[in-house]
Amino acid sequence: MNSRLGCIVIGSPGFTRENFLNYLKEQAEKRQSPFLRDIVAKSILCHCSTGFQHSLKEMLSNAAVNQRIVDMSCAQETQVLDKFFDTLAVCEDKVTYGPKSVEIALREMAVEVLLISDKLFRSKDVEKRKHYVKMHDQALRDGIKVVVFGSLSAAGNRLNNLTGIAAILRYEMTALQDMVDEDEGDLDSAEDEGEIGASSHGDNTSEAGSTNAHAGSTRPARVGASMVQSPATDLQSVEESKS
């Protein structure tokens, strides 16, 4: 099933929605179909007054439905970002972050998962907005999994502190930083870099886990185990976990 699909809202008067979902469950077990199981797992049931199109607005204005949609979306964001930091702790050359390094990794067809914050699509700089939209669309055309993070969620806040864009790579790119240094037309800026991005690719640091001068806080010993830790603590905690 399309990995970009967050959830499916099924609405009806009476018990039609429950009967339909039960039917899907039965068919999923009968056919042993991962596709149908994914549909069942992503389904949200909701009451609506009629079965006509105008009831869509009624369903989507339901506070409980909206909260479940947000929760399901945040769960995917959390899972992907935790995978990013888990991979960083094991092999820092299999992940990268920052506009220029991610752009080069995409160009080299090295990206497995692209993580991008919706904040970048609202940049005050029109050219930057266009650039990130183009990057997003090109990644989809290349068959790359793209996860767009809501900037107001906990995971989105953490990603914003990593410049708002990052990638999990298909293979180790040990020469990526050298390629970044050689490449011209760097798009990094103080507005989009965030706390960590300001020192990640534009100065003399060469490793993804370098200490950020703007973070200035003591970091916990582990990364990726919990989403409640401070976003600014993520990278140095990887350093500490290696020692």
C-alpha positions in Angstrom: 0.0 0.0 0.0 1.1 3.6 -0.6 3.4 4.5 2.4 2.4 8.1 2.1 -1.2 7.3 3.0 -1.6 8.1 6.7 -5.2 6.9 7.4 -8.6 6.1 5.9 -11.7 7.6 7.4 -14.8 5.4 7.0 -18.1 7.1 7.8 -21.8 6.1 7.7 -25.1 6.3 9.5 -26.0 3.3 11.6 -23.6 0.4 11.7 -22.6 0.2 8.0 -19.1 1.4 8.8 -18.5 -1.3 11.4 -19.9 -4.0 9.1 -17.7 -2.8 6.3 -14.5 -2.8 8.5 -15.4 -6.3 9.8 -15.7 -7.5 6.2 -12.3 -6.0 5.4 -10.8 -7.8 8.4 -12.3 -11.1 7.3 -11.0 -10.7 3.8 -7.5 -9.7 5.1 -7.3 -12.9 7.1 -8.9 -15.1 4.4 -6.5 -13.9 1.7 -3.5 -13.3 4.0 -3.2 -9.9 2.3 -0.7 -7.4 3.7 -2.5 -4.8 1.5 -5.9 -5.3 3.3 -4.2 -5.6 6.7 -2.6 -2.2 6.1 -6.0 -0.7 5.2 -7.6 -2.1 8.4 -4.8 -0.8 10.5 -5.1 2.7 9.0 -8.9 2.9 9.2 -10.8 5.3 11.4 -14.5 4.9 12.0 -16.8 7.9 12.2 -20.5 8.6 12.4 -22.1 10.8 9.8 -25.7 11.7 9.1 -25.9 10.5 5.5 -23.9 8.5 2.9 -23.6 11.4 0.5 -20.6 13.5 -0.4 -21.6 16.6 1.7 -21.1 14.4 4.8 -17.3 14.5 4.2 -17.2 17.9 5.8 -19.1 16.6 8.8 -16.7 13.7 9.3 -13.6 15.8 9.0 -14.9 18.4 11.4 -15.2 15.8 14.1 -12.7 16.6 16.8 -12.1 13.0 17.8 -11.4 12.0 14.1 -9.0 14.9 13.7 -7.1 13.9 16.8 -6.7 10.4 15.6 -5.5 11.6 12.2 -2.9 13.8 14.0 -1.9 10.9 16.3 -1.4 8.5 13.4 0.6 11.0 11.4 2.8 11.8 14.4 3.4 8.1 15.0 4.8 7.7 11.5 7.0 10.8 11.9 8.3 9.5 15.3 9.1 6.1 13.8 11.0 7.5 10.9 12.9 10.1 12.9 13.9 7.4 15.5 15.2 5.3 12.7 17.3 8.2 11.5 18.9 8.7 14.9 19.3 4.9 15.5 21.1 4.7 12.1 23.2 7.8 13.0 24.3 6.1 16.2 25.5 3.0 14.4 26.8 4.5 11.1 26.8 8.2 10.7 27.7 7.9 7.0 24.3 6.3 6.2 22.4 9.4 7.2 22.7 13.1 6.4 20.9 16.4 7.0 21.0 19.9 5.7 19.9 21.3 2.4 23.1 20.9 0.4 24.1 17.4 1.6 20.6 16.1 1.1 20.4 17.6 -2.3 23.7 15.9 -3.3 22.5 12.6 -1.9 19.3 12.8 -3.9 21.3 13.7 -7.0 23.4 10.6 -6.5 20.3 8.4 -6.0 21.6 7.5 -2.6 18.5 8.4 -0.5 16.2 5.7 0.9 13.9 8.0 3.0 13.6 11.7 2.7 12.5 13.6 5.9 11.3 17.1 5.2 9.5 19.7 7.4 6.5 21.5 6.1 8.1 24.6 7.4 10.4 24.7 4.4 7.3 24.9 2.1 6.4 28.1 3.9 9.7 29.9 3.7 9.5 33.7 3.2 12.0 33.2 0.3 9.9 32.3 -2.7 12.8 30.7 -4.5 13.6 28.5 -1.5 10.0 27.4 -1.3 10.1 26.4 -5.0 13.4 24.6 -4.5 12.1 22.4 -1.7 8.8 21.7 -3.5 10.9 20.6 -6.5 13.2 18.5 -4.3 10.1 16.8 -2.7 8.4 16.2 -6.1 11.6 14.8 -7.7 12.1 12.4 -4.8 8.6 11.0 -5.3 9.2 10.6 -9.0 12.4 8.7 -8.3 10.5 6.3 -6.1 12.0 7.5 -2.8 9.9 7.3 0.4 9.1 10.9 1.5 7.8 11.8 5.0 6.6 15.3 5.4 6.8 16.4 9.1 4.3 18.8 10.6 6.4 21.6 12.2 4.2 21.8 15.2 4.6 18.1 16.2 7.3 16.9 18.6 9.0 15.0 15.8 8.7 18.0 13.5 10.3 20.3 16.0 13.2 17.9 16.3 13.6 17.8 12.5 13.5 21.6 12.4 16.4 21.7 14.7 18.2 19.5 12.1 17.7 22.2 9.4 14.2 20.8 8.5 15.5 18.3 6.0 17.4 15.0 6.4 17.8 11.7 4.7 18.4 8.0 5.5 20.7 6.7 2.8 20.7 3.4 0.9 24.4 3.0 1.5 27.3 4.7 3.2 28.5 8.0 1.6 31.9 8.5 3.2 32.8 11.3 0.8 29.6 13.2 1.1 31.1 16.1 3.1 33.9 16.5 0.6 31.2 16.7 -2.1 29.4 19.3 -0.1 32.6 21.4 0.3 33.3 21.2 -3.4 29.8 22.0 -4.6 28.8 25.6 -5.3 25.6 27.4 -4.7 24.9 26.3 -1.1 21.3 27.0 -0.1 21.9 27.0 3.7 20.7 30.1 5.6 20.3 31.1 9.1 16.5 31.1 8.7 16.2 27.5 7.5 19.2 26.0 9.3 17.7 26.0 12.8 19.9 25.6 15.9 22.1 22.8 14.6 22.0 23.6 10.9 23.8 26.9 11.4 27.0 25.0 12.1 26.4 21.7 10.4 27.6 22.3 6.8 28.6 25.9 6.5 31.7 25.9 8.9 34.7 23.7 9.5 32.8 20.8 11.1 32.9 17.7 8.9 30.8 15.1 10.8 27.1 14.9 11.3 27.5 14.4 15.0 29.6 17.6 15.6 28.8 19.7 18.6 26.7 22.7 17.7 27.7 26.0 19.2 24.1 27.1 19.4 22.8 24.1 21.2 24.8 24.7 24.4 23.1 22.1 26.5 24.1 18.8 28.1 22.8 15.9 26.1 21.5 12.6 27.3 23.4 9.3 26.8 21.0 7.8 24.2 19.3 8.9 21.1 16.1 7.6 19.5 14.9 5.7 22.6 12.3 8.3 23.5 10.7 11.3 21.8 10.5 13.3 25.1 14.1 14.4 25.2 15.1 17.9 24.0 15.5 18.2 20.2 18.8 20.0 20.6 20.3 17.1 22.5 20.1 14.5 19.8 23.4 14.7 18.0 25.8 15.0 20.8 24.1 12.1 22.6 25.1 9.9 19.6 28.7 11.0 20.3 28.3 10.0 23.9 26.8 6.7 23.1 29.8 5.7 21.1 32.3 6.4 23.9 
